[in-house]
Amino acid sequence: MYGADFQDKMNAAPTFPVSATPAPVSDGSAKTGSWWGRLSLSTKATILAVTLSVVPVLGIGTVDYVLVNQTIKEEIAQDKSSKTLSNLLWGTGITALLAGVVAVLLAKRAVEPILEASSAVQKLAQGDLDTRLHVAGDDELASLGSSINRMVSQVQTLLEEQKASALALRTYAETVNAASRGDKQFLFDRAVTEAKKQLNADRVVIYGFEPDWSGSIVAESVDPGWPRALMDKITDPCIPRKILEEYRQGRVVPTSNVQQTGYSPDHLQLLARLSVKSNLVVPIVSGDVLIGLLVAHQCANTRVWQPSEIDFLKELATQVGLSLSSITLASSKTAEAERVQRWNDIIPRIRQSLKAEEILETAVTAVREALLTDRVLIFRFDDANSGTFVSEAVAPGWSKVRGQSFKAADKDGDIAEVYSDGQIRIGDNLDDKSRDDWEYTMLSELSVKAYMMAPIIREGKVYGLLCGHQCSKPRIWLEAETELFSQIADQVGFALDQAALLEQQATATELAQQLNDITSNIRESFNVEEIYEAAITGVRQTLGTDRAVVYLFDANWQGTIVAESVGRTFPKALGANIADPCFADQYVEKYKRGFVSSNENIYEANLNQCYLGQLEPFKVKANLVAPILAEGNLLGLLVTHQCSSSRRWQEAEINFFKQVAIQVGFALDQANLLEQREQARIEAELASQEQRQQKESLQLQLLELLSDVEGAARGDLTVRADVTVGEIGTVADFFNAVIESLRGIVTQVKTAATQVNTSLGENEGAIRQLSEEALKQAEETTRTLDSVEQMTRSIQQVAENARQAAAVARTASTTAEAGGLAMDRSVKNILGLRETVAETAKKVKRLGESSQQISKVVSLINQIALQTNLLAINAGIEAARAGEEGQGFAVVAEEVGELAARSAAATREIEQIVDNIQQETASVVEAMELGTSQVVEGTHLVEDAKQSLSQILEVSRQIDQLVQSISTATVSQAETSQAITELMKDIAALSERTSNSTRQVASSLQDTVGIAEELQASVGAFNVGTEG
């Protein structure tokens, strides 16, 4: 109805003139209050006309009178002159009077239009805008009258426009006031009513758009007698998207005659139904959204829409859009408050649930109640591109999908990964038939018109989607609704994490209790078979698996299932021999380190075909395998199977299974230890019985031996024991050997004692002399020791002096090196100084040359001053010759002469200064040249000093090396002397000890004589038989 192929007639924004009373322009003469200012315009014109007409006549008459009077004096007699003068005066007066009358008449005729214009202007100033000036002719007054008439017409037009603007402003204000009620319909009704009244149109309507850009009449104001569009719910589905975008950007369409446009037949038929001849269409935009169209209809006849009317309707539509924005903002605040309240109501309900199913049911029910949607469900991902609808809240009349599965096409790839960014997906209108992705496919199957999808993140991964469906019609989701939806999805994820954590904690607690029970049962068993049976029974009951077995290895890492607990419907594996050729190479070391294998689906675990072939006969779908370690060795494997389906093993279940295997290993260690302890007890009892029997036999043999050797205790060395078999016989044989040896020893002692007594008497004198010699040697050694100690102190003093000399040499070497460096720097500085002095000398020479040029210039100035003085003298002479007329020139010449004299004196002073500068410059140059030669000589001296320092450095280094050698040798000698001192001390001590020992030996010899006599007496008591 308002958009197919309209012509663009956008106009500039309306401008509303504002009337203002101009400030009065005052005449300066009027302020003086003089009589001339108080005269009227006609009086002033008359006076000016009389003045301009009479004054020239009087002037001419007066001149004529004077000239004629002079002539008459010369030519006519005295009596005739008076008469002639009188006649001339009367003629002049009459002429002046006639001229004045003519001037008055002309002035009144000229001023009459001006007076009429003044009267008209006064009426206009009093507000009578219908007054017009009579315009006749083409002179300036006629032009002024025409201008005043046009100005009055423009003022009337401006006043009418101001009146219209005031009415428009009142309409805008009423529209804004209508928005304060927060009722959109009231705002629309007020807008169309005021627009119809202001434009004097037959009908004004508001055409509102739906989310799918279809629309209908939402407000109407129409004169009686014309069809009503609001009652009939007239819609227009023919507006293209391009035109809608142009309307959103501000397109305005004024149509003077709808029959002369290129409208489609359907659109023309719709306009004819409403009797529309002309229309004016402006968009209503709120924010950046096209809400609808404000349309004015002229039904009685065609109409050319004026710019002011277009501007009015456009501005009214703008005000309606702004008012809608304010209503929307207020609604948004209310919606935000409601969203917060809903949030406060929904979140506690979700977080109070401790089971995943309850959480999901609570979430979908609460979201549907809050958003009033047709369906809310949760889609759980089963794998990368498929899932199941696990929870649902749906309105009556719509299909239920709980429990149904959906699988995306292979081309869609990993659909779960798409939602890993956590962003919500929104669709206001699912009418894009060009889409062929999985979302469109799934939503189309569910008859969805508008949707929201938010990812549910659980344990850092995408668990599923919270989906909100509007199935009845498209729907524009509000920002508050999308935020609430997204936040609820986040909270569902948090609640699922919390529930999972609580479930894991409960599971872990239950598994820990079961582990304690299984461990107690295992530890109470000391039989291996009972341990195995307790373990597999406990595992299968706790984990709810279909089979649990114990698999033991042989020496070749092949083995047999020695214990089994299995469900009735599944094959038995007890006694089965399983040989895996890959096990020894790939798994033994892993299992020894405690590795636990968990396979949720054996066909997706990348297992080799050999292993799969071993599992398939037993209908295994998922398994857990943990090592049984006994005394650090891999004894076997504890295995549990899920045969009914694949299974996702929980971390707590894996840890429980691993601990059971560990406890089985501990129980086996305990059983082995108990078995070893029982075997050791039996062996100990047998050994104790044998030892008791051996002890009794030894006691009998020992008594017999004691009776045989009793004579030896009385000194009879001729007795012998009987030698028997066994340990006692060995002892008897050993006893006989000892007695025989003792007999020989006693015999030898007797002989030796006799010889000792003889020798002691002979050697007593020699031992006493040895003692005296040893004492003398000790004294000589002490004196030698004193000398060696003095020599040692001297060597140490030499070593200390050598060390000091070495330090001095090193210091001198260091100083020489530093001096060498300083000399290098001095040479560099002197060379730099020499260059600086040379450069300075050059600059001073140039300064001398410059002073010579100054001297030349000063000489030239002196010559000019002399010439000037001569010129001044010559000028003075010439001025003296000129007399008084040359006095001024003489003064100037005198001044010039004085200036020339002062210039000459100044130049002489400058010459003197320049001479002094040249002399000083020459002295400086000479001094600098002398300094340069001294610097050069100093450079040579420094170079010589540097060479001397180098020689000193080399000598210091040699001295340092020699002193270090001397120091080293001296230290070595000091150490040798110290060693000699220590040796002499040892010799002295040894001599002293020798002397003491000698004295002790002499004393001991005396004691020995007595002891030998006693020994000889004691040995004599033994009976050794006949001495050979």
Secondary structure, DSSP 8 states (H G I E B T S, - for coil): ---SS----------------------HHHHHT-HHHHS-HHHHHHHHHHHHHHHHHHHHHHHHHHHHHHHHHHHS-HHHHHHHHHHHHHHHHHHHHHHHHHHHHHHHHHHHHHHHHHHHHHHHHTT-TT------SSSHHHHHHHHHHHHHHHHHHHHHHHHHHHHHHHHHHHHHHHHTTT-HHHHHHHHHHHHHHHHT-SEEEEEEE-TTS-EEEEEEEE-TTS--HHHHT-------HHHHHHHHTT--EEES-GGGS---HHHHHHHHHTT-SEEEEEEEEETTEEEEEEEEEE-SS-----HHHHHHHHHHHHHHHHHHHHHHHHHHHHHHHHHHHHHHHHHHHHHH--SHHHHHHHHHHHHHHHHT-SEEEEEEEEETTEEEEEEEEE-TTS---TT-EEE--GGG--HHHHGGG---EEES----TT--SHHHHHHHHTT-SEEEEEEEEETTEEEEEEEEEE-SS-----HHHHHHHHHHHHHHHHHHHHHHHHHHHHHHHHHHHHHHHHHHHHHH--SHHHHHHHHHHHHHHHHT-SEEEEEEE-TTS-EEEEEEEE-TTS---TT-EE--TTHHHHTHHHHHTT--EEES-GGGTT--HHHHHHHGGGT-SEEEEEEEEETTEEEEEEEEEE-SS-----HHHHHHHHHHHHHHHHHHHHHHHHHHHHHHHHHHHHHHHHHHHHHHHHHHHHHHHHHHSTTGGGTBTT------SSHHHHHHHHHHHHHHHHHHHHHHHHHHHHHHHHHHHHHHHHHHHHHHHHHHHHHHHHHHHHHHHHHHHHHHHHHHHHHHHHHHHHHHHHHHHHHHHHHHHHHHHHHHHHHHHHHHHHHHHHHHHHHHHHHHHHHHHHHHHHHHHHHHHHHHHHHHHHGGGGHHHHHHHHHHHHHHHHHHHHHHHHHHHHHHHHHHHHHHHHHHHHHHHHHHHHHHHHHHHHHHHHHHHHHHHHHHHHHHHHHHHHHHHHHHHHHHHHHHHHHHHHHHHHHHHHHHHHHHHHHHHHHHHHHHHHHTTSB--S--
